[in-house]
Amino acid sequence: MGQSIKVGIAADHGGFEMKQALIEKLLAEGHQVEDFGADTLDPDDDYPDYIIPLGRAVVAGDVERGIAICGSGVGASVAANKIHGVRCGLCHDHFSSRQGVEDDDMNVLCLGGRVMGQAVAWDHVAAFLAARFSGAERHRRRLSRVAELEAT
């Protein structure tokens, strides 16, 4: 997969099983993993309780990249993107998982634990972690415009 990095991961009950499987794969690939929860499968838990601390850790630099998971991925991506400095993408294909980093400097990948299998999820994670921001002028210009929006 390439260089080992410190990855944060978080999920509510809808993504709990996927999170556990991804942690095993990440560790097997030599990555450091910080698990932001959930620690147990609780059908009454709420994704913001886990996704918000994950997003804050990404912005603070405590982890290099984040993986957020809920049942569909929609709620987790909405919560993550409310944190200033998080650029989270809900991805359903390999191309977007890679391209989101290369073009948009995506720092949190969001997945739906109930809408894709674990092998597909791992493919997305591998593409996300292997990708690097291109730094191309057009991409920096676009991100600058997004930063201006965040500042208002």
N, C-alpha and C positions, 0 to 999 in steps of 0.2 A: 504494500500500500504506500510505502514511502516513509517520510519522516514521522516520528512519534510526537504527538502533541497532547496537551492537557485538554480534555473534553468534558464539558458539563452536560448532564442529561437529566431531564425531568419529565414526569408523566403522572396523570391522574389515573383513576381506575380503568378508563378506556384505553390507555396505552401501557398499563402496568406490565403485562406479559411481554410486549414488544420491548419495553425498556430493559427488562431483565435479560432478554436474549441479546440485545445489542450491547449491553455492558460486557457480557461474556465474550462476544466477538471483539469488541474494542480492546479489552485486556489481552486477549490472545494475540492481537496484532501489535501489542507493545505500547498502546496508548495509556496515559494516565487518565483515570475517570473520576470525576466528582459527581456523585449521585445526589441530586436535590430532592429526591422523593418522587413519589410516595414510597414509603418503606414497607407498607403492607397493602394488600388489595382491599380497598374500602369503597364499596359502591356509592357511598355518600360523600366522598371527598370532592374538592373543587380545584380545577386546574390552576386558577390564579395563585393558590397557596404554594405551588411548586414552580410554576413558570416565571413568576415575578422574581424570586430569588435567583433563578438561573439567568435571566436576562440581566439583572444587576451585576452578577458575577462576570458575565461576558463584557459588559461595558467597563467594569472596573479593571479588567485584565487578569482576574483571578483564574479564568479559564480562557483558552484561545478561541474555542468555538463551542456552540451550544446546540443541543438536540432537544426539541420540545415535542411531546407526544400527548395527544388526547384521542378520543374516539374517532373523530373525523379529521382532526388537525385544525379545524376552523377556529374554535375557541382559543386554543393555545396560541395560534398565530396572531389573533386579535390582541390577546393579553400581552404577548411579547413585544409587539410593535407599538404598544403604548409607552414603552420604556425608551427614553431619549438615548439614542445611540445604538439601539438594536435595529438590525436590518434582517428581519425574519421572513423567510419564504416558505409557504406551504407547497411542497413539491410532490408530484405524482409520477415523475419520469426522471430518468438518468440525466438527460440533457439539462433540464432546469436545475437539478441539484448541483451540477458542475458550473453551468453558465451563470447561475445566480451569484456565485462567488467571483467568477472571472470578470463579469461586467458590472455587477451591482454591489460588490463587496459584502455579500450576505454573510452574516456572522452567526446566525441561528437557523438551523434547518428544522422545519416542522413537518411532522408525519402524522398520519391517521392510523391509529392502532387497529381500527375496525374496518379499514377500507383497503388495506394491502397486506400481503403476506410478509413474513419475516425475511425471506430471501430477497424480495424486492426492496424492503426497507434497508437491508444491509448494503445492497447495490447503491442506493441513494446516499447512504452515509459514507461509503467508500469514495464515491465521486465528490461529495461535498468536502471531505477532509483532504483529498488529494489536490483539489483546485486551489489556485492562487489568484488574487485580484490582478488584473492586467495593468492597471494604472494608466490605461490609455486616456488621452486628453478628453475625448468625448464622454467617457465614463466618469472621470473626475468632475467634469462640468455638470453632468446630470446629478451626481451625488451632492454637489455644491448647492444645486437648486433645491434638492430635498432638505438639506441642512438649513437652508434659509426658511423653508416652510416650517420646520420644527422650531425655529427660533421665534416664530410669530405667535 
